[in-house]
Structure formats: structure tokens, C-alpha cells
Amino acid sequence: MMSFFRKLYRGETKVDFVGPRRRAMFYSISGIVLLICVLSFVFRGFVQGVEFRGGSQFQIPVGGTSITVAEVDAAFTKAGAPSAEPPQQVGSGSTRQIVVKTETLDPTKQNQVQTALEESLHLTAKPSVTTVSSSWGHDITVKAIQGLIVFLVAVSIYISIFFEWRMAVGAMLALLHDLLLSAGVYSLVGFEVTPSTVVGLLTILGFSLYDTVVVYDRVRENARDLLAGSRMTFTEAANRAVNQTLMRSVNTSLIALLPVAGLLFVGAGVLGVGTIKDLALILFVGLATGAYSSLFLATPLVVTFTERQAAYRALTKRVASKRASDARRAEALAAQPELAATTSYRRTGSPAPAPRPGARPQRSGRDRRR
């Protein structure tokens, strides 16, 4: 086991990650997961935040008191403005607040709710309220989509020039996989979609692409001048690249995931800071899927596209033919020890083995001509 980890750390492992069977397995896993996500989009949809659907948001200062979230929720219901989603507690100590989001209320109704909350909860400070129009969230979504399209086009051009168009297609499909999977988790879990979610979604694209480009660079290095010889196939070159970069990708992903996991599980789960859970979840899921797709989806896609070319199919045949010839030669040498010893003598210059008793001495070509 320790030997395997040492080889993994040095990039010397020879695990088959992009062979035909493994590729089919990774494609099947990704396809099933994406199908579940799409079905969740259709039947569950998303829980939109107040910034996207519009509404009023109240911030009730409860620092230094024992007022609970349940009491605040009941007070809103009594005031005739039930919360549109579960209230969230933010901050701690004297700065503790409870955030409640309701449907859009006109100024008169807002004042009535504020007065009712002060009386029922015995607040020392008046709750603050802000109203957000649904058009603001729509504008944010449009700008995010525009930025995403520009980003994908620019990245595709760069990878096509610096590497090749097949790698650009593989990288874009891997990015699309990460986007759909991250959004699908949001839909399945039922977390609220906020502007922080959009920001996190755009952030994970850079990480996923960075990891993919690192693997592609090693693939290009291993496949350089590959068609001029017959030492290995493109699949083997790409598989070696994945093994060489596997430990690096694992280390990078763990370092990036640890602080995000702290935000998600400690900040949002233990401390109850609900305002950061939207960003933390999208980052956590996106970083994990980005590491997976760069190694086990983007690279296999490039192998699939490349191995369909006539030149690389011919290379695969040459490599198979050469290895079959080497195997036959090895079997022949194993069956004839004298021939194997002579071959070893000719290649290495070591002393020739002594002739067997009674064996006829071998004459050189010059003696035979005489």
C-alpha cells in the first residue's frame, strides 16, 4: 500500500483511467447523474431568493435577547405577513439578527408589520426593511449569462490555438457538466438561489478549466511526435498524463475544498450563518465536480475524439503489430536458450557461452566462403 502511495505521489502509477472500459464507465456515471439533475430541474425547479422573485426583507435585531427564530416567525404570521421562506439567523452576541423574507409589501403594510413586531417581540430597536424588485434578479441573470457566453467563447479560442480544437470541445463539455451538476445539486437540496449562487457558479468555472488545462498540457507533452514512431498509442499517452497529474490534482482540490468545507459545515451548519451557505455550497460542489471532470471526463473525451482519426488508428495498429512481433520473438528466444544466449552476446558484448560437449564449432562467414 505504501509503495502505491509513493508511486502516486511521484506520478509513477499505471492505473488505466482512459481505456475503453473506463471511459464507458465514466460516461455512464456522468450521464446518469446529469439525467437526475435534469429531472430535478423539470419536476422540482429552484427555490428563488427574494432578489429573483421580488419581495420584502426584514432584519430584526435580537442581540442581547432570548428571542428565537420560531418566535419571530410566529410574530410575522400574527402581523399578517407570513414569511415566504424559513427565517435565517445571522451574527452572534450583540449583533445577532434574524432575517425574514416576505412577499412584496407596500410602504403602509411595511410600517404596520414593523409596529406589530416591536409590540409582540418587545424590541428595543425598530426592524429594518428593504424591498427588492424581481427585475433586479432578472438583470443579474442576464448579465451572468452574457458573461458566461463571452467566457466560454474566449476560452474555446484560446485552447484551440494553444492546444487543438478537440481539447477545446472536451473542456467545454466538461464545463457544461460541472454547471449542470452544480445546479442540479441546488435543485435537489432545495437551497435558495441568490446572487451569491451566481457568483459562485462563475467562480468554479475558472477552477475547473485551470485543472483541465494542466492535464491537457501533460497530454500534449506525452503525445509529441507520437505519430512518427510506434512506442505507444494516444490512449496510453493520455493515460500516462492522467497518472502523472493525479496527485497534483488531488492536492490542489483538497487545499481548495478544506476552507470551503469550513464555510459550509462550520459556518452555515454549526454557527448558523445562513447568509454564506448559498456561496459555500455552490463552491464545494463545483470544486469537487471540477476536479472529477478534468481528469475523468475532459481527458477521456479528447481520447475518444482523437482515436477516431485515421492517423491515430494506424498508429494503434502499428503499436499492436510491433508488440505482437516482440512477443513472438521473446517466445522464440525462450524456446531456444542457445539462441537467446547468442543474441545477448551480440547485443551486450558479454562472453559467448562455452560450446556443449560434442557440438560442432560454428564457422564464421569468411571460413564458410573459403
N, C-alpha and C positions, 0 to 999 in steps of 0.2 A: 504493500500500500504506500509506504513512504517513497519507494522508488518511483511509483506512478506520479506522486505529487512533485517529486523533484523534476521529473521529465516535463510535467505540466508547467511548472514554474519556468523551466528553460525553453519551453516551446518545442520539445522534442517528442511529444506524443504522436501517435499514428492512428488516432481514432477516426473511423470513417464517418464523416459528417455530411458529405455531399454526394455519396454514392447513390445510385438509382433508388435503392430501397429506402435509404434515409431521407432522400428528397421527397419521395412519395409520402413518407410518414409525416414530415414537417408540413407539406402542403395539405395533407388531410387534417392535421391538428388545427392549422390556421383557418382552413375552410370551415370546419365545424364551429370554431369559436366565433368567427365572423358571422356565420349564419345565425347563431344565438343572439348576437348583438343586433343584427338587422331585425330579427323578430321582436326584440325588445323595443327597438325604435318604433315599430309599427303598432304593437299592442300596448306598450306601457308609456312610450313617449318620454318626455323630460319634465322635471319639476323646475319651472322657470322662476327665477328670482324676481323681486319687485322691480329691478331695473329693466327687465324684459317684458313683463306683463303689465307694469304700471301699478301704483298703489301708494300708500302712506306708510311711513316707517316711524315708529315711536321709540324713543330711548328713555327709559325710566331709571333715574339714579337711585339705587338702593344700597349704596355703600354705607356701612355702619349700621345697617338694619338687618333683621332676620327675614325679610320678605323673600318668598320663594318664587320660582318660575310658575308653579301651579297657581299661586295666589294672584299673580299678575294676569295670567291667562283668564282666570275666573272674573277678575275685575273688568277686563275688556269685554267679555261676554255680557256682563251685567250692564255695561255702558252702552250696549247696542252696537258694538264694533268688534265682532269676534275676529281673532287672529286668522290670517289666511294660511299660516304655517306655524309649526311649533316655535314658541319664543326661544331665543338664544341668550345665554348669559355670557357676558364678556367682562374682562378685567377681574380684579380681585381687591379685597380690602375696601378702602375708602373710595376707590374708583370703580367699584363693581356696578355694572349696568345690566339691564335686561332689555333686549331689543325685540320689539314686536312689530310684525308687518301685517297690515290690513289691506282691504280693498281701498281704492281711491276715495278719499273723503273730502268734501268741500270745506272751506275755512270755518264755516259755522259749526259743522259737525266736529271738526278737529278741536275747536275750543271747548265744546261740550264734553268730549271724551277726556280732554286734559283735566277739566274741572272735576269730572266724576272720578278719575284716577286719584287725584290729590285727596279727595274726601274718603274714598274707600280704602286706600292704602296708607293714608296719613303721611304723605310725602312732605319733606321739608323743602324740596325744590320742584319746580314745575317741569314735567316731562317735555322734552324737545320733540318736534315732529318735522319731517321732510316729506315732500311729495315728489314722486318721480313719474314722468310720463313714459308710456310704453314706446314712444317714438325714439327715446334716447337709447334704449336697448336695441332697437332695430338699427339705428345708425351705427352702434358699436359692432353689431353683427356684420353689417355690410362692409365696414372698414376692415374688419378682421378677414373676411373672405377675400377682399381685394388684395390685402397684404399677403395672404396665403398664396393666391394665384401668382402674384409677382415673384414671391419667394421660390415657388416651385419651378417657374419658367427660368429664372436666373440660375438656379442650382442645376437644372437639366442641361442648360447650355454649358455651364462650367464643367460638369462631369463628362459631357460628350466630347468637349475639346481636350480636357486633361487626360481622360481615360478613353472611353469609347461609348457609343450610344447604347449598347446593350447594358452596360453598367448603369447608365442614367435611367434606363427603364426599370432595372432591378431596384435601384434606390428609390425611385418614385413609388413603385408598388409597395415597397417596404414601409415608406412613409404613410401611404394610404392605409395600410394595415394597422399602423400604430394609431392613426387618427380614429379609425372606426372602432378599434378595440377599446381605446381610452373612453370614447364617447359611449360605447356600449356598457362599460362598467358603471358610468354615471347613471345611465338609464336603468340598469338592473338594481343598483344600490338605492337609487332614489334621492341622491344628493341634489341639492339645489344648484342650478346653473346660474352663475353670476359673472360679471366682468372678470373676476379673478380666474374663473374657469377658462375663459377665452385666452387670457394672458398665459396661463399655464399650458394650454394646448399649443400655443405658438412656441413656447419655450422648449417643449420636449422635441419639437422637430429638429432644432439645432443639435441637440444631443444625439438623437438617432442618426442624423446624417453624418455627424462627426465620426461616430463609431463605424459606420458603413464605409466611409472614405478610407479610414485606416486599414480595414480589411482589404478593400479594393487595391490599395497601393501595394500591399504584400502580394496579392494575386497577380498584379501586373509584373512585379519583380520576378516572381517564380515562373511566370509564363513567357518571359522574354526569350526570344529566339527558340521558342519551343517547336515551331514547325520545321526548323532546319535540321532537327535530329529525331531520335526515336527513343529517348530515355524515359519519358513519362507522358501521360495524356494530360489534357487540360483539366479534367476532373481531379486527377491526382495532384496537379499543381495548386488548384484552388483548395483542395482538402488540406494540403500542407500549409497553406496560408491561414486557414481557419485554426489549425492546431497551433501555429506559431503565434497567433494573436489572441488565443482563447484566454490565457491567464491575464493578459493586459486588459482585455475587455471586462473580465470578472472583477479585477481590482478597481478599474475605473467606475464600474457600475455600483459596486459596494460603497465606495467612497462617496458617490453622489447620492445613493439611496439612504445612507445612515442619517444624515441631518434631516432629510425629507421625512423619513420614518419617525424621527423625533417630533417633528411638527404635527404629523398626522396622529400618532398614537399617544404621545405625551401631551402635546399642546391641545389638540382637539378632544382626545379621548379622556385623558386623566384630568387635565386642568380645566377642560370645558371651554376653551377659547374657540367658540363656534365660527368666528369670522375667518379663521385661517384654514378650516378643514376643506373648503372648496379648492383652494390653491394646492394644499398638501396632497389631496387625493389624486388630482389630475397629474401632478408631478410624479408621485410614487408609481402610479400605473404606467405613465408614459415612459419613465426611465427604465422600468423593468421590461416593457414590451420593446423598447428601442434596442436594448442590449440583445434580446432574443432575435429580433428581426434582422439586425445587421449581420449576425453570424449564421443563423439557421434559415433565413428566408431570402435576404438580398443576394448572398453568395450562391446558394443553390439555383436561384433564378438566372443568374449570369451563366452558370454552368449549363443549364438547360438550353438557353438561347445560343450559347457558343458551340456546344457539341452538335448542333443541327447543321453547322456549316460543313461543306464538302471537304475543306482542307483539314478540319479537325477530325472528321470521320475517317479520312485517310490516315491521319496521324495515329488514331486509335488502332487501326488495322496494322500499321507498321509496328507499333509497340507490341501488340499481341503476337505478331509474327516473329519478331526478334526474341521475345521471351520464350515462345514455343521452341525456337531454334536453340536457344541457350539451354532450355530444359532437356531437349533431346541430346545435346552434346554432353551435358552433365551425366545423363543416364548412360551414355556410351562409355564415358570415362570411368564411371563407377563399375560398369560391367567388365572392363579391361584394365586391371590395375597397372600392367606394364605400360599401356598407352598413356595412362594418367601420369605415371612417373616420368615418362619421356616428355610429355607436354609440360610438366612442372619444371623439368630440367631446362627445356628450351626457353621457357618464359623467365625463369629466375636465375639461371646460370649456376644452379646448385649441381654438385657432382652427380653424374648419371648412376643409376643403381647397378650393382655388380650383376653380371650375367648369371643365369641359372646354370647349374652343372649340366654339361652335355648340350647346351644351347649353341647354335651356330652363331659365330660372330657376325654382326651386321657390318656390311661394307659401305663405304661412302660412295657417293655418286661418281667420284673420279675413279675409284677402283673398279666399279662396275663397267665404266666406259672402256677401261683398259682390258 
